């Protein structure tokens, strides 16, 4: 699990859209999708339900989201402290 993957996960969770999230992050949609798949493999669970009307967080995704947000905040705080 990498901080960049968590940042990608958070953006997709907020936008509920892979293409929009990729644009906001300045990466290609295939790059974003690949990193989300790697993160899902790392945690051993699907984080998003993908369906015709869009995407939504799975139970695992909902559980990970607040932790991911705190991890990024803590990492930023640690960098600023140094």
C-alpha positions in Angstrom: 0.0 0.0 0.0 1.5 3.3 -1.1 0.5 6.8 -0.2 0.1 7.7 -3.9 -2.4 4.8 -4.3 -4.3 6.0 -1.2 -4.5 9.5 -2.7 -5.8 8.0 -6.0 -8.3 6.0 -4.0 -9.5 9.0 -2.1 -10.0 11.1 -5.3 -12.0 8.3 -6.9 -14.1 7.9 -3.8 -14.8 11.7 -3.8 -15.6 12.0 -7.5 -17.2 8.6 -7.9 -15.7 8.6 -11.4 -12.4 7.2 -12.6 -12.0 9.5 -15.6 -12.8 12.6 -13.7 -10.5 11.5 -10.8 -7.7 10.8 -13.3 -8.1 14.3 -14.8 -8.0 15.9 -11.4 -4.9 14.0 -10.4 -3.1 14.7 -13.7 -2.7 11.0 -14.7 -4.3 8.9 -17.4 -7.3 6.8 -16.6 -5.6 3.5 -17.3 -2.8 4.5 -14.9 -5.3 5.3 -12.2 -7.3 2.1 -12.7 -4.1 0.0 -12.6 -3.1 1.6 -9.3 -6.5 1.1 -7.8 -6.4 -2.6 -8.9 -2.9 -2.9 -7.2 -4.3 -1.3 -4.0 -7.3 -3.7 -4.1 -4.9 -6.7 -4.4 -2.8 -5.3 -1.6 -5.8 -5.0 0.8 -7.4 -8.2 -0.4 -10.7 -6.7 -1.2 -12.6 -4.7 -3.9 -12.9 -1.1 -2.9 -15.4 0.0 -5.6 -18.5 -1.6 -7.1 -18.4 -0.8 -10.8 -21.8 -0.7 -12.5 -23.5 0.9 -15.5 -24.6 3.9 -13.6 -21.2 4.6 -12.1 -19.2 3.4 -9.2 -19.7 3.3 -5.4 -17.6 2.3 -2.5 -17.9 -1.3 -1.2 -18.0 -2.0 2.5 -14.2 -2.5 2.4 -13.9 0.9 0.6 -16.0 2.6 3.1 -13.9 1.1 5.9 -10.6 2.1 4.3 -11.6 5.7 3.3 -11.2 7.4 6.8 -8.0 5.6 7.5 -6.6 6.6 4.1 -7.5 10.2 4.7 -5.8 10.1 8.1 -2.7 8.4 6.7 -2.2 11.2 4.1 -2.8 13.9 6.6 -0.2 12.3 9.0 2.3 11.9 6.2 1.9 15.5 5.2 2.3 16.5 8.9 5.4 14.4 9.2 7.0 16.1 6.2 6.2 19.5 7.5 7.7 18.7 10.9 10.9 17.6 9.3 
